[in-house]
Amino acid sequence: MPASVQFTTAPSVARHVPERSCVACRKKRPQGEFVRLIHAGAGWTLAGKHKAGQLLSGRGAYVCADTPGCWAEKRLRRAFGAQAASLSLLLQTQSHPQAQELHPANL
């Protein structure tokens, strides 16, 4: 047997972070930096959770959580058409934790 055996540790592998694109500014960022909007039945709405704690499913779109410029009606028209005005108002008035956590005024 050899007198000294050296064990090497495997290099740490960076964990995969899913990236998404903002429908308003087209920037790619990690998924956690976005607010998710879903299209479920009647139209687009903010993604929330069911009473059971599960995420709502449906066609998803992402908007930057920390950039109020991306919430402007004009920037949302390309993706949401006629619903852009109501979604813009919803994003600006709705208090969602992601936007409050990432907003520069709170850092």
TAQUI-V579764 format. One line per field, one symbol per residue. psi: psi as a letter, one per 30 degrees, with the letter a starting at -180 (. if undefined). burial: + if it has 9 or more other C-alpha atoms within 8 Angstrom, else -. Layout:
psi->???
burial->???
This chain:
psi->kkekkkkkkkkkkkkkjkklkkfefgkklkefglkkkljjcfaklkkaklffgkkkllkllkkkfgjffffkeeffeeefbffeeeeeeeeffkjkeeeeefkfff.
burial->-------------------+++++----+++-++++++++---++-+-+------+---+++++++-+-++++-+++--+--++--++--+------+++-++----
